[in-house]
Amino acid sequence: MEQRRTRRFTLQLPVSITRYGTERITQPGLTKNISSGGILFTSEREPDTGASIEYVINLSGPPEQGVSLRCIGKVLRASPSESGGPAYDIAATLERYEFVRPED
């Protein structure tokens, strides 16, 4: 039986990858599960394992009213998604984060 250090929550939330390593990008995705230490999400682009990653999770509501979580971590693994299509399941750590609100 697999034992995890932190509880995972199955949540499907929009996520936007804003940086892989030193490359600035805008890549949409969708979370599969989240814990206090990491995230599993789908994306169309496969990142390099071990690379730094920055991503923003939209927690609620439309972007102009909602709250987002800007996160920085490292890519732990990436594998072809079982959901089909040109997508990858990407596991990444959640090392630092900050809540962000739309600018007034």
C-alpha positions in Angstrom: 0.0 0.0 0.0 1.3 3.4 -1.0 1.8 5.9 1.8 2.0 9.6 1.1 3.3 12.2 3.5 0.5 14.7 2.7 -3.1 14.3 1.7 -4.0 14.7 -1.9 -7.2 16.5 -3.0 -8.7 15.6 -6.4 -9.4 19.0 -8.0 -9.8 20.0 -11.6 -8.8 23.6 -11.8 -7.4 25.7 -14.6 -3.6 26.0 -14.4 -1.3 28.1 -16.5 2.4 27.2 -16.8 4.3 30.5 -17.0 7.9 29.2 -16.9 9.9 26.0 -17.7 13.5 26.4 -16.5 14.5 29.8 -17.8 12.0 29.9 -20.7 9.0 32.1 -20.3 5.9 30.5 -21.8 2.1 30.5 -21.5 0.8 26.9 -21.5 -2.7 26.1 -20.3 -3.4 22.9 -18.3 -5.8 21.3 -15.8 -5.0 20.0 -12.4 -5.8 16.4 -11.4 -4.8 16.6 -7.8 -3.1 18.9 -5.4 -1.4 18.5 -2.0 0.6 20.8 0.2 3.8 19.5 -1.3 2.9 19.2 -5.0 0.6 19.0 -7.9 -0.4 16.7 -10.7 -1.7 18.3 -13.8 -2.1 17.8 -17.6 -0.4 19.9 -20.2 0.3 19.6 -24.0 4.0 20.2 -23.6 6.4 17.7 -21.9 8.9 19.5 -19.6 12.4 18.3 -18.7 12.4 16.3 -15.5 14.2 18.3 -12.7 13.6 21.6 -14.4 12.3 24.6 -12.5 8.7 25.4 -13.1 6.4 28.3 -12.3 2.6 27.9 -12.6 -0.5 29.7 -11.6 -3.7 27.9 -10.4 -7.0 29.7 -10.8 -8.8 28.9 -7.5 -12.2 30.4 -8.1 -14.3 32.5 -10.3 -13.6 34.5 -13.4 -10.0 35.8 -13.6 -11.0 39.4 -12.9 -12.8 38.4 -9.7 -11.1 35.2 -8.5 -8.0 34.4 -6.5 -5.0 32.6 -8.0 -2.1 30.8 -6.5 1.3 31.5 -8.1 3.6 28.6 -7.4 7.3 27.7 -8.0 8.6 24.2 -7.9 10.5 21.5 -9.8 9.2 18.9 -12.3 9.4 15.5 -10.8 8.1 13.4 -13.7 6.1 13.6 -16.9 4.4 10.8 -18.8 1.9 10.5 -21.6 -1.6 11.1 -20.3 -4.1 8.2 -20.1 -6.9 10.6 -21.1 -5.7 10.5 -24.7 -4.7 13.2 -27.1 -1.4 15.0 -27.2 -1.2 15.6 -23.4 1.2 14.7 -20.6 0.6 14.1 -16.9 3.1 16.2 -15.0 4.0 15.9 -11.4 5.7 19.0 -9.8 6.7 20.1 -6.3 5.1 23.1 -4.7 8.1 24.8 -3.0 6.9 28.4 -2.8 3.6 30.1 -3.4 1.8 33.3 -3.1 -1.9 34.3 -3.4 -2.5 36.8 -6.2 -5.6 38.9 -6.9 -6.4 40.8 -10.1 -5.1 44.3 -10.1 -7.7 47.0 -9.5 
